[in-house]
């Protein structure tokens, strides 16, 4: 936003004069070149999207209306909305939905707030700016599987580092250690920690780039009027980087609701996909995997995928709306 | 600015497309190259889990058959079976040879049209060599043989002599066997051990549940595929609850990293062990050589696990695959596997073979593993394991884990177990 606002005035360059009419046999090429070539150039994205994005979504919708069981090839044909009806009464689905939202809130809210603070810090004059900026991005570069496996050990019941740290500050008794995987709250915190760790730096850099385009005089004026750093952050920085805020909120909503790797690998037996002995932290994406590839019920899994798709649309929409309101934005 | 951005994106997209095409092509050509590397070269892919003692066999077979290359692919137990199921339905991608465990054989023999009927390849001549029940278990209803047996589990109780000694318990395997003729005795011994050492006795309640269930005449399902929770499962569940309430369990999920660590940190002193478990113990805790021994299991014999080699029909090298399978089940190779990892052959003639009968497992304090396991395997009446046996077992194990974690009270556990088992049965 601010970029376009401060864009340099466009110079009044005269329209290039059209070249003399080319010979007829070159005309078609000329017209093709000017009218069609741009589409050819952007087509790879749309072709790829059609093959790997659009087609699966539509195909998924078709499968959701059918019976398709891998372990029972004879059970075939249209199911109508039976899969969706089953979904409404499936307590596993609602449990997974609750878990997904719980972990989503525990991860998204602190993640974006901390990212904002970090960006604010990085926006000041620091020694070794590049070092810090690359540093916060390191978790983002680490493969999820690798970091999650480390976290799984970190949060293990016996000899886990998390329990050791808690015991240092007197919250935990090493002879009766906390079993992080036993309860909803503890497993949610553990998984949210992994997500936060990975994405804070990435979001911070996005915020930082937006912050750097805010003109300094606005801050100077605010400082003259007696606004402290905290007030400057909320009254100036946040409203002025609002488009980026909306972008990150939407992105992390999508990511949070599709959470899969972390809960999957947090499990002691990653192949089980139950999300704990009582599905304490089973997310919807995990449940879809389990229904599809463990129970071999692809039709029902497809119905769940579509339900998840709709939920994400709604949540991302609400979040974008709320964030827009946050800065009193006009868009 | 914006105009340039768009152009930039188009470039990125085009580049991406190019990259994808290129990598796609190279992937293809690589695979093609593998298939027809040298003239007449045949690659046999073998899927299994854990350690089946195949490394030496592979080298020996490849040496004698220069045109055969064997690719061993060991994975997680459940994942390998699920993967096979997916590939069978998809119609491609299955390995040339796949191991199938007892827990899944009913599921796969019901799809005998997707496997090579080994009787067509001349496997009929081996029928008389196998334990009759082992031969029957992989036979489909219409009489097709989908697999040739590798091993049977048998059941015994492994224990740590050094930890027993420290707790003032006997260490001699005959004396230890006398300590526990019933599971109640076993739990009492456990209580003594826990009181004395302040350490846990068994690795997990689920590893009490599984062997006790294996000893019952009927498992989760009857032969009409109906769930029968009040029979065998109830008995086994009660034993595991008793053990958990007595504080014997270290609550470690079997075959997972923490369990492996539990071996090394002496977190448990006994482990229900079928013959195939010996290989796992010595792979996990090689430094505990001579600290383990084997006693009989409370409640008499039983069988837990044991596998077959199957040849999915979609493979292109069925003849070569069968030759390799046939070679693997010959006495010499079976004895070799028995010696390296401990898996007990499923051909009773071998139980009389001096190589098995007189074999003493050095790792297990020179226990005569051949004698111990053979005696449990020979007079066995195997359970019928239903099509949904695998998922049902996981569901009940999860309930046991919840009790161990303290999030479910033992008196509410049984109804919950029934509920979860029914859910698994109907999923």
Interface residues (C-beta under 8 A of the other chain):
Chain A: X3 X7 X38 X41 X42 X44 X45 X47 X48 X70 X71 X73 X153 X156 X157 X158 X159 X179 X181 X182 X183 X268 X269 X271 X272 X274 X277 X278 X291 X293 X294 X295 X296 X297
Chain B: X1 X6 X7 X9 X10 X11 X13 X14 X16 X17 X20 X76 X78 X79 X82 X85 X86 X89 X107 X251 X253 X255 X256 X257 X258 X261 X262 X265 X267 X387 X391 X394 X398 X399 X401 X402 X405 X406 X407 X408 X427
